[in-house]
């Protein structure tokens, strides 16, 4: 039994490490052109691509959402990752258990702080999807920013729902994780494919693959494999 418990902890650690790679990969350079100024992360490309003439005139149908879908997936995966943290029950005397000081808040924070931290990170990712201030104030009337606003709000709602599922139905979270990771992986591949050519037109040659895209692929792909192996 102790060996099985240690094996579960080890797989949970690998799962969290894979998710961390996905985070790092999304915010690291996806393309590696010779001009260092163009070594942009997926998050940087969200804004940068909208200024390219070939994108604005419709030659390449790239939108903000194309590059934000992977981030939405990472946000939901982070909330679902809370199922890896099982709260520990603390034993104490009857007086300690019923005392006002130690009754709820302290024990709750000690037992659930990893889940709380995962949810905070997930909500932060959802926040990053929203248009920046002050554009968020008028995003609901802007045809270009309205979809981004909707995606950010929807991701925040999905994060809260995922956190509740991870806490109350961890088995569901274990099945949802590889499915969301697969969708995020496909979204990241598509985002990379459709943004590489417009930049190649500017540089007059294809840009090398950046290490950020590689890390995102390893993280999301590893998460799928690890979570599926946990089903065995």
C-alpha positions in Angstrom: 0.0 0.0 0.0 2.8 2.5 0.8 4.5 1.7 -2.5 1.2 2.3 -4.4 0.7 5.6 -2.6 4.3 6.7 -3.4 3.7 5.7 -7.1 0.5 7.9 -7.1 2.4 10.8 -5.7 5.2 10.4 -8.3 2.7 10.4 -11.2 1.0 13.5 -9.7 4.4 15.2 -9.6 5.0 14.3 -13.2 1.6 15.6 -14.2 2.2 19.0 -12.4 5.7 19.2 -14.0 4.1 18.7 -17.5 1.6 21.4 -16.8 4.4 23.7 -15.7 6.1 23.1 -19.0 2.9 24.0 -20.9 2.8 27.3 -19.0 6.5 28.0 -19.6 6.1 27.1 -23.3 3.2 29.3 -24.0 5.0 32.4 -22.6 8.4 31.6 -24.3 9.3 32.2 -27.9 7.4 30.2 -30.4 9.4 31.3 -33.4 13.2 31.9 -33.5 13.9 34.4 -36.4 17.2 36.1 -36.8 15.9 39.5 -35.5 15.8 38.9 -31.7 12.9 41.4 -31.5 10.7 39.0 -33.4 11.3 36.1 -31.0 7.8 36.4 -29.6 5.8 34.1 -27.3 2.3 33.0 -28.2 0.9 35.6 -25.8 3.0 38.3 -27.5 1.8 37.1 -31.0 -1.8 37.7 -30.0 -1.4 41.4 -30.3 1.6 41.5 -32.7 -0.2 39.5 -35.5 -3.1 42.0 -35.6 -0.7 44.7 -36.9 0.5 42.7 -39.8 -0.9 44.1 -43.1 -1.3 40.6 -44.5 -3.5 39.7 -41.5 -5.5 42.9 -41.5 -6.4 42.7 -45.2 -7.5 39.1 -44.8 -4.7 37.4 -46.8 -4.1 35.3 -43.7 -7.3 34.7 -41.6 -5.5 34.9 -38.2 -7.5 36.1 -35.2 -6.7 36.8 -31.6 -8.6 33.7 -30.5 -6.4 31.4 -32.6 -3.5 32.2 -30.2 -5.7 32.4 -27.1 -7.3 29.0 -27.3 -4.2 27.2 -26.0 -4.1 29.6 -23.0 -7.7 28.9 -22.2 -6.9 25.2 -22.2 -4.0 25.7 -19.9 -6.2 27.7 -17.5 -8.8 24.9 -17.3 -6.0 22.3 -17.0 -4.5 24.2 -14.1 -7.9 24.3 -12.3 -8.4 20.6 -12.9 -4.9 19.9 -11.6 -6.2 20.6 -8.1 -7.4 16.9 -8.0 -3.7 16.0 -7.6 -3.8 17.5 -4.1 -5.7 15.5 -1.6 -6.4 17.4 1.7 -4.9 15.9 4.8 -7.1 15.3 7.8 -5.6 16.6 11.0 -6.3 14.9 14.3 -6.5 16.8 17.5 -8.2 16.8 20.9 -11.9 17.4 21.3 -11.1 20.9 22.7 -8.9 21.7 19.7 -11.4 20.4 17.2 -14.1 22.6 18.6 -12.2 25.7 19.5 -13.0 28.8 17.6 -9.4 29.6 16.7 -8.5 26.3 15.1 -12.0 25.5 13.9 -12.1 26.3 10.2 -9.9 28.9 8.6 -6.5 27.7 9.7 -7.2 24.0 9.0 -8.8 24.9 5.7 -5.8 26.9 4.5 -3.3 24.2 5.6 -5.3 21.4 3.9 -6.4 23.2 0.8 -3.7 25.8 0.0 -2.4 23.8 -3.1 -5.9 23.7 -4.5 -6.5 27.4 -3.8 -3.1 28.3 -5.4 -4.0 26.2 -8.5 -7.3 28.0 -8.8 -5.7 31.4 -8.4 -3.2 30.6 -11.2 -6.0 29.4 -13.4 -8.0 32.5 -12.9 -4.9 34.6 -13.6 -4.6 32.8 -17.0 -8.3 33.6 -17.7 -7.6 37.2 -16.7 -4.7 37.4 -19.3 -7.2 36.4 -22.0 -9.3 39.5 -21.4 -8.5 42.7 -23.4 -6.1 45.0 -21.7 -7.2 48.1 -19.9 -8.6 50.5 -21.1 -9.7 48.6 -24.2 -11.7 46.1 -22.0 -14.1 49.0 -21.1 -15.3 49.2 -24.7 -14.6 45.6 -25.8 -18.2 44.7 -25.8 -18.9 47.2 -28.6 -15.7 46.4 -30.6 -16.1 43.7 -33.2 -12.4 42.8 -33.0 -12.2 42.6 -29.2 -15.7 41.3 -28.3 -14.8 37.6 -29.1 -11.7 38.0 -26.9 -13.8 39.4 -24.0 -16.3 36.5 -24.4 -13.5 33.9 -24.4 -11.9 35.5 -21.3 -15.2 35.5 -19.3 -16.1 32.0 -20.5 -12.7 30.7 -19.5 -13.1 32.2 -16.0 -16.5 30.5 -15.6 -14.9 27.2 -16.9 -12.1 27.6 -14.4 -14.4 27.9 -11.5 -16.5 24.9 -12.7 -13.3 22.9 -13.1 -12.1 23.8 -9.7 -15.4 22.6 -8.2 -15.2 19.4 -10.2 -11.6 18.8 -9.1 -12.6 19.2 -5.4 -15.9 17.3 -5.5 -15.5 14.8 -8.3 -11.7 14.1 -8.7 -12.4 11.0 -10.9 -14.2 13.3 -13.4 -11.2 15.7 -13.3 -8.8 12.8 -14.2 -10.9 11.9 -17.3 -11.3 15.5 -18.3 -7.6 16.4 -18.1 -6.3 14.3 -21.0 -9.3 15.4 -23.2 -8.7 19.1 -22.5 -4.9 18.6 -22.9 -5.5 17.0 -26.3 -7.7 19.9 -27.5 -5.1 22.4 -26.2 -2.4 20.5 -28.0 -4.3 20.6 -31.3 -5.1 24.3 -30.8 -1.4 25.1 -30.2 -0.3 23.2 -33.3 -3.0 25.1 -35.4 -2.0 28.5 -33.9 1.7 27.8 -34.7 0.9 26.7 -38.2 -1.2 29.7 -39.2 1.1 32.3 -37.7 4.4 31.0 -39.1 3.7 31.9 -42.8 2.8 35.6 -42.3 6.0 36.0 -40.4 7.9 34.1 -43.0 6.6 36.6 -45.6 7.9 39.5 -43.6 11.3 37.8 -43.1 11.3 36.4 -46.7 12.2 33.0 -45.2 10.6 30.6 -42.7 11.5 31.3 -39.1 13.0 28.5 -37.0 10.8 26.8 -34.4 11.2 28.5 -31.0 11.9 26.5 -27.8 8.6 27.8 -26.3 6.5 25.9 -28.9 8.6 22.8 -28.2 8.1 23.1 -24.5 4.3 23.6 -24.9 4.2 20.4 -27.1 6.2 18.4 -24.6 4.1 19.7 -21.6 0.7 19.1 -23.2 1.7 15.8 -24.8 3.3 14.6 -21.6 0.2 15.5 -19.6 -2.0 13.4 -22.0 0.3 10.4 -21.7 0.7 10.7 -17.9 -3.0 11.1 -17.2 -3.9 8.1 -19.5 -1.3 6.0 -17.8 -2.9 6.8 -14.5 -6.0 5.1 -15.8 -4.1 1.8 -16.0 
